Each structure stands twice: as structure tokens, then as C-alpha cells.
Amino acid sequence: AQWSPWEKCSTACMAPGGKPGTQKRVADRTGGPVGLCKAFKTQTQQCGTNKCPCYGVKVGPWSAWTKCTDYCYGEHTRTRTVSKSGPDCPKAKVTEECNTC
């Protein structure tokens, strides 16, 4: 039997106290004369078992940009409050080039 690709997981990640998602795939087991015997076999597995990054994070509005640090090719920054920090969390500070003469 030829298996189909796995379907998309029902959840991307697991919230604290939550349950993992599931995904399935099917195999077509058609047989007999002119496909008279048609049956499908299904496989199901858990997925989305990784913890949701920054679950419940609260993000405030961006501040105004700071004044550019130089007349030509300087930098300016804006900030916001973020209730959690980590590699997958929204950034609290952004710095960009300004006055690119």
C-alpha cells in the first residue's frame, strides 16, 4: 500500500497543561476487479509536543524612534515592554541604520 504524506499537525506546540496534537496519513488498499474492494488504512501519531515558546507573553506598543546618532550613517532605536525574554520571544529593542547619506 502507498502511504500519503502526513497531514498538518492539529497544533503547532503544547501550551502549559495542554495536550499534544495529532496528525494522520492514509494508505489506499484498493484491489479486486475494477477496484471493487476499496479499503483505507489510517495511521495516527502525536505531534506538536514541543512547548509553546513565550506562551502568554504580553507585548506593549513600540516607543518613538530615538534621535539618529550621527548626521550620516547613524543608528536609532525604539523599545517596548515584553513580559518574557528568550530566543523565540518578541524583541524588546530594535536598532536600525538612519541617515544613510
GULUMBA-837593 format. One record per residue: residue number from 1; residue in one letter; x, y, z of N, C-alpha, C, CB in turn. Coordinates in steps of 0.001 Angstrom, whole numbers, plus 500000, padded with zeros to 6 digits. Glycine has a CB too. Layout:
# residues N
+------+------+--------+--------+--------+--------+--------+--------+--------+--------+--------+--------+--------+--------+
: resi : resn :     nX :     nY :     nZ :    caX :    caY :    caZ :     cX :     cY :     cZ :    cbX :    cbY :    cbZ :
+------+------+--------+--------+--------+--------+--------+--------+--------+--------+--------+--------+--------+--------+
:  NUM :    a :      X :      Y :      Z :      X :      Y :      Z :      X :      Y :      Z :      X :      Y :      Z :
...
+------+------+--------+--------+--------+--------+--------+--------+--------+--------+--------+--------+--------+--------+
***
This chain:
# residues 101
+------+------+--------+--------+--------+--------+--------+--------+--------+--------+--------+--------+--------+--------+
: resi : resn :     nX :     nY :     nZ :    caX :    caY :    caZ :     cX :     cY :     cZ :    cbX :    cbY :    cbZ :
+------+------+--------+--------+--------+--------+--------+--------+--------+--------+--------+--------+--------+--------+
:    1 :    a : 500847 : 498812 : 500000 : 500000 : 500000 : 500000 : 500883 : 501239 : 500000 : 499042 : 500005 : 501222 :
:    2 :    q : 500448 : 502260 : 499310 : 501180 : 503526 : 499236 : 500612 : 504492 : 500274 : 501095 : 504142 : 497800 :
:    3 :    w : 501461 : 504961 : 501177 : 501015 : 505892 : 502220 : 501044 : 507322 : 501700 : 501896 : 505764 : 503481 :
:    4 :    s : 500038 : 508080 : 502086 : 500015 : 509511 : 501774 : 500989 : 510223 : 502709 : 498566 : 510103 : 501912 :
:    5 :    p : 501351 : 511482 : 502400 : 502172 : 512252 : 503353 : 501373 : 512512 : 504632 : 502640 : 513605 : 502719 :
:    6 :    w : 502087 : 512776 : 505721 : 501408 : 513111 : 506976 : 500656 : 514423 : 506810 : 502420 : 513208 : 508151 :
:    7 :    e : 499441 : 514479 : 507362 : 498675 : 515730 : 507367 : 499352 : 516714 : 508310 : 497187 : 515486 : 507792 :
:    8 :    k : 498979 : 517985 : 508180 : 499495 : 519017 : 509078 : 499043 : 518697 : 510506 : 499006 : 520443 : 508641 :
:    9 :    c : 499907 : 518946 : 511455 : 499591 : 518693 : 512856 : 498438 : 519597 : 513304 : 500838 : 518920 : 513745 :
:   10 :    s : 497591 : 519074 : 514185 : 496433 : 519837 : 514655 : 496824 : 520988 : 515583 : 495465 : 518916 : 515370 :
:   11 :    t : 498057 : 521010 : 516064 : 498543 : 522103 : 516893 : 500036 : 522302 : 516647 : 498266 : 521826 : 518391 :
:   12 :    a : 500495 : 523540 : 516710 : 501903 : 523827 : 516444 : 502794 : 523531 : 517649 : 502065 : 525276 : 516033 :
:   13 :    c : 502223 : 523692 : 518853 : 503002 : 523486 : 520069 : 502043 : 523217 : 521218 : 503911 : 524714 : 520375 :
:   14 :    m : 502595 : 522852 : 522360 : 501786 : 522464 : 523506 : 501854 : 523546 : 524577 : 502255 : 521108 : 524072 :
:   15 :    a : 500709 : 524120 : 524916 : 500632 : 525114 : 525981 : 500807 : 524425 : 527330 : 499284 : 525884 : 525927 :
:   16 :    p : 501221 : 525160 : 528370 : 501357 : 524544 : 529692 : 500049 : 523876 : 530112 : 501777 : 525596 : 530737 :
:   17 :    g : 500132 : 522619 : 530496 : 498947 : 521867 : 530901 : 498103 : 521382 : 529735 : 498104 : 522706 : 531796 :
:   18 :    g : 498529 : 521657 : 528520 : 497762 : 521260 : 527341 : 498121 : 519871 : 526853 : 497974 : 522249 : 526231 :
:   19 :    k : 497497 : 519486 : 525768 : 497725 : 518173 : 525171 : 498408 : 518341 : 523822 : 496396 : 517394 : 525016 :
:   20 :    p : 499208 : 517346 : 523425 : 499827 : 517414 : 522099 : 498777 : 517250 : 521009 : 500917 : 516337 : 521953 :
:   21 :    g : 499155 : 517608 : 519805 : 498261 : 517448 : 518671 : 498372 : 516060 : 518062 : 498554 : 518499 : 517622 :
:   22 :    t : 497619 : 515850 : 517002 : 497679 : 514593 : 516270 : 497749 : 514889 : 514780 : 496458 : 513698 : 516599 :
:   23 :    q : 498248 : 513934 : 514059 : 498257 : 514006 : 512610 : 498070 : 512583 : 512086 : 499586 : 514656 : 512070 :
:   24 :    k : 497552 : 512474 : 510870 : 497317 : 511136 : 510329 : 497719 : 511073 : 508865 : 495844 : 510738 : 510491 :
:   25 :    r : 497802 : 509865 : 508396 : 498021 : 509597 : 506987 : 497256 : 508325 : 506638 : 499549 : 509460 : 506657 :
:   26 :    v : 496956 : 508153 : 505384 : 496165 : 507000 : 504949 : 496892 : 506252 : 503841 : 494768 : 507445 : 504468 :
:   27 :    a : 496551 : 504960 : 503734 : 497060 : 504124 : 502651 : 495856 : 503592 : 501892 : 497967 : 502952 : 503190 :
:   28 :    d : 495881 : 503746 : 500594 : 494809 : 503239 : 499742 : 495116 : 501777 : 499432 : 494668 : 504087 : 498420 :
:   29 :    r : 494239 : 500880 : 499834 : 494435 : 499452 : 499593 : 493366 : 498953 : 498629 : 494393 : 498651 : 500925 :
:   30 :    t : 493249 : 499632 : 497509 : 492258 : 499255 : 496507 : 492705 : 497977 : 495818 : 492050 : 500391 : 495473 :
:   31 :    g : 491778 : 497075 : 495629 : 492117 : 495816 : 494959 : 490888 : 495193 : 494331 : 492756 : 494833 : 495944 :
:   32 :    g : 491060 : 494030 : 493759 : 489951 : 493321 : 493123 : 489682 : 493862 : 491744 : 488695 : 493418 : 493968 :
:   33 :    p : 488770 : 493209 : 491026 : 488462 : 493645 : 489663 : 487821 : 495027 : 489653 : 487538 : 492639 : 488981 :
:   34 :    v : 488375 : 495887 : 488872 : 487903 : 497264 : 488679 : 487708 : 497980 : 490017 : 486587 : 497270 : 487885 :
:   35 :    g : 488599 : 497743 : 490977 : 488565 : 498448 : 492259 : 487343 : 498172 : 493106 : 488652 : 499895 : 492022 :
:   36 :    l : 486772 : 496974 : 493018 : 485572 : 496657 : 493802 : 485852 : 496616 : 495297 : 484995 : 495325 : 493358 :
:   37 :    c : 487032 : 496177 : 495652 : 487384 : 496120 : 497075 : 488167 : 497375 : 497424 : 488212 : 494831 : 497411 :
:   38 :    k : 487559 : 498280 : 498098 : 488224 : 499539 : 498439 : 488287 : 499649 : 499963 : 487472 : 500774 : 497812 :
:   39 :    a : 489476 : 499835 : 500448 : 489667 : 499974 : 501887 : 490800 : 500960 : 502131 : 489970 : 498597 : 502555 :
:   40 :    f : 490722 : 501632 : 503231 : 491762 : 502580 : 503608 : 492278 : 502193 : 504979 : 491231 : 504046 : 503601 :
:   41 :    k : 493569 : 502265 : 505132 : 494185 : 502045 : 506428 : 494701 : 503397 : 506895 : 495338 : 500966 : 506361 :
:   42 :    t : 494508 : 503712 : 508160 : 494902 : 505011 : 508698 : 495936 : 504837 : 509795 : 493683 : 505772 : 509233 :
:   43 :    q : 496938 : 505694 : 509806 : 497901 : 505773 : 510899 : 497760 : 507144 : 511543 : 499367 : 505527 : 510397 :
:   44 :    t : 497838 : 507179 : 512871 : 497768 : 508437 : 513610 : 498962 : 508496 : 514557 : 496414 : 508566 : 514396 :
:   45 :    q : 499532 : 509690 : 514700 : 500643 : 509864 : 515634 : 500523 : 511206 : 516337 : 501999 : 509757 : 514903 :
:   46 :    q : 501199 : 511313 : 517503 : 501248 : 512586 : 518226 : 502210 : 513526 : 517523 : 501673 : 512376 : 519702 :
:   47 :    c : 501946 : 514801 : 517649 : 502825 : 515825 : 517098 : 502632 : 517094 : 517916 : 502533 : 516078 : 515578 :
:   48 :    g : 503409 : 518111 : 517642 : 503269 : 519368 : 518383 : 503537 : 519203 : 519860 : 501892 : 519935 : 518189 :
:   49 :    t : 504470 : 518314 : 520224 : 504735 : 518036 : 521634 : 505738 : 519014 : 522254 : 505248 : 516623 : 521785 :
:   50 :    n : 506340 : 519862 : 521434 : 507271 : 520850 : 521986 : 506495 : 521963 : 522689 : 508172 : 521441 : 520868 :
:   51 :    k : 507085 : 522514 : 523738 : 506431 : 523590 : 524486 : 506299 : 524835 : 523614 : 507221 : 523919 : 525774 :
:   52 :    c : 505192 : 525538 : 523766 : 504988 : 526780 : 523025 : 505966 : 527840 : 523541 : 503513 : 527274 : 523159 :
:   53 :    p : 506746 : 528435 : 522640 : 507677 : 529469 : 523090 : 506916 : 530725 : 523519 : 508689 : 529810 : 521974 :
:   54 :    c : 507334 : 531276 : 524626 : 506752 : 532533 : 525112 : 505239 : 532473 : 525272 : 507106 : 533655 : 524174 :
:   55 :    y : 504727 : 531352 : 525727 : 503284 : 531221 : 525913 : 502804 : 532282 : 526897 : 502915 : 529796 : 526415 :
:   56 :    g : 501792 : 533024 : 526529 : 501215 : 534045 : 527394 : 502008 : 535341 : 527469 : 501067 : 533499 : 528752 :
:   57 :    v : 502946 : 535540 : 526549 : 503747 : 536759 : 526567 : 502854 : 537980 : 526312 : 504879 : 536682 : 525509 :
:   58 :    k : 503171 : 539058 : 527001 : 502454 : 540323 : 526801 : 503439 : 541326 : 526204 : 501838 : 540863 : 528155 :
:   59 :    v : 502998 : 541992 : 525146 : 503869 : 542917 : 524418 : 503216 : 544295 : 524381 : 504152 : 542402 : 522974 :
:   60 :    g : 503982 : 545311 : 524775 : 503492 : 546679 : 524752 : 503742 : 547344 : 523407 : 504141 : 547484 : 525856 :
:   61 :    p : 503261 : 548568 : 523233 : 503465 : 549288 : 521973 : 504911 : 549765 : 521833 : 502507 : 550485 : 521882 :
:   62 :    w : 505331 : 549963 : 520588 : 506678 : 550486 : 520334 : 506752 : 551949 : 520753 : 507059 : 550331 : 518837 :
:   63 :    s : 507916 : 552347 : 521269 : 508170 : 553754 : 521566 : 508490 : 554463 : 520253 : 509341 : 553919 : 522602 :
:   64 :    a : 508616 : 555771 : 520326 : 509071 : 556528 : 519154 : 510554 : 556215 : 518941 : 508836 : 558083 : 519341 :
:   65 :    w : 511020 : 556392 : 517710 : 512441 : 556185 : 517418 : 513261 : 557243 : 518148 : 512713 : 556241 : 515883 :
:   66 :    t : 514422 : 556857 : 518657 : 515338 : 557826 : 519257 : 515934 : 558679 : 518141 : 516465 : 557111 : 520082 :
:   67 :    k : 516578 : 559767 : 518524 : 517245 : 560633 : 517556 : 518414 : 559865 : 516944 : 517734 : 561962 : 518224 :
:   68 :    c : 518642 : 560062 : 515664 : 519748 : 559392 : 514975 : 521081 : 559805 : 515618 : 519741 : 559738 : 513448 :
:   69 :    t : 521981 : 558839 : 515766 : 523238 : 559088 : 516471 : 524255 : 559883 : 515671 : 523846 : 557795 : 516869 :
:   70 :    d : 524047 : 560027 : 514362 : 525022 : 560747 : 513547 : 524323 : 561351 : 512339 : 526174 : 559812 : 513102 :
:   71 :    y : 524948 : 562385 : 511770 : 524395 : 563065 : 510599 : 524341 : 562114 : 509396 : 525235 : 564317 : 510257 :
:   72 :    c : 525359 : 561291 : 509233 : 525382 : 560284 : 508164 : 525688 : 558912 : 508761 : 526434 : 560652 : 507073 :
:   73 :    y : 524938 : 557943 : 508357 : 525128 : 556547 : 508767 : 525140 : 556360 : 510278 : 526414 : 556019 : 508193 :
:   74 :    g : 524132 : 556861 : 510910 : 523980 : 556664 : 512346 : 523018 : 555519 : 512628 : 523488 : 557951 : 513018 :
:   75 :    e : 522599 : 555436 : 513869 : 521628 : 554419 : 514295 : 520559 : 555083 : 515143 : 522321 : 553268 : 515087 :
:   76 :    h : 519371 : 554521 : 515107 : 518323 : 554929 : 516035 : 517638 : 553677 : 516550 : 517300 : 555893 : 515356 :
:   77 :    t : 516970 : 553829 : 517701 : 516427 : 552683 : 518432 : 515002 : 552975 : 518861 : 517299 : 552345 : 519659 :
:   78 :    r : 514224 : 551914 : 518959 : 512909 : 552009 : 519594 : 512749 : 550795 : 520495 : 511750 : 552090 : 518529 :
:   79 :    t : 511948 : 550935 : 521545 : 511790 : 549871 : 522534 : 510317 : 549654 : 522855 : 512571 : 550202 : 523815 :
:   80 :    r : 510054 : 548545 : 523511 : 508711 : 548226 : 524014 : 508863 : 547267 : 525185 : 507803 : 547603 : 522887 :
:   81 :    t : 507846 : 547143 : 525992 : 507894 : 546199 : 527106 : 507446 : 544827 : 526606 : 506997 : 546681 : 528294 :
:   82 :    v : 508189 : 543810 : 527017 : 507876 : 542418 : 526696 : 507965 : 541655 : 528009 : 508857 : 541817 : 525592 :
:   83 :    s : 506898 : 540945 : 528384 : 506829 : 540321 : 529702 : 507727 : 539100 : 529861 : 505424 : 539928 : 529989 :
:   84 :    k : 508218 : 538528 : 528768 : 509124 : 537371 : 528849 : 510256 : 537575 : 527867 : 508375 : 536032 : 528555 :
:   85 :    s : 511400 : 536960 : 528160 : 512522 : 537045 : 527232 : 512994 : 535641 : 526889 : 513681 : 537884 : 527831 :
:   86 :    g : 513550 : 535512 : 525722 : 514050 : 534225 : 525267 : 514275 : 534269 : 523769 : 513078 : 533093 : 525636 :
:   87 :    p : 514931 : 533248 : 523225 : 515275 : 533275 : 521803 : 514063 : 533305 : 520863 : 516115 : 532082 : 521479 :
:   88 :    d : 512929 : 532773 : 521296 : 511747 : 532741 : 520439 : 510719 : 533810 : 520789 : 511103 : 531390 : 520519 :
:   89 :    c : 511047 : 534674 : 521735 : 510121 : 535716 : 522164 : 510271 : 536956 : 521290 : 510354 : 536071 : 523640 :
:   90 :    p : 509241 : 537797 : 521255 : 509360 : 539060 : 520521 : 510477 : 539920 : 521119 : 508017 : 539830 : 520543 :
:   91 :    k : 511097 : 540713 : 520280 : 512194 : 541574 : 520730 : 511655 : 542801 : 521449 : 513069 : 542000 : 519542 :
:   92 :    a : 512395 : 543238 : 522472 : 512018 : 544428 : 523229 : 512713 : 545672 : 522689 : 512351 : 544244 : 524705 :
:   93 :    k : 513764 : 545490 : 521885 : 514539 : 546622 : 521381 : 514938 : 546352 : 519933 : 515799 : 546874 : 522263 :
:   94 :    v : 514808 : 547361 : 519093 : 515213 : 547268 : 517693 : 516089 : 548468 : 517375 : 513972 : 547206 : 516738 :
:   95 :    t : 517222 : 548213 : 516742 : 518129 : 549278 : 516295 : 518304 : 549162 : 514790 : 519515 : 549196 : 517025 :
:   96 :    e : 518189 : 550289 : 514120 : 518340 : 550317 : 512660 : 519242 : 551475 : 512253 : 516961 : 550438 : 511963 :
:   97 :    e : 519774 : 551380 : 511041 : 520555 : 552482 : 510493 : 519620 : 553643 : 510170 : 521341 : 552035 : 509227 :
:   98 :    c : 520160 : 554841 : 510222 : 519400 : 556027 : 509828 : 520361 : 557016 : 509179 : 518671 : 556674 : 511057 :
:   99 :    n : 519797 : 557961 : 508482 : 520589 : 558974 : 507758 : 521659 : 558306 : 506873 : 521263 : 559954 : 508766 :
:  100 :    t : 521228 : 557370 : 506056 : 522171 : 556693 : 505153 : 522397 : 557577 : 503943 : 521643 : 555285 : 504720 :
:  101 :    c : 523319 : 558527 : 504087 : 523597 : 559557 : 503080 : 524008 : 558978 : 501741 : 524676 : 560481 : 503573 :
+------+------+--------+--------+--------+--------+--------+--------+--------+--------+--------+--------+--------+--------+
***
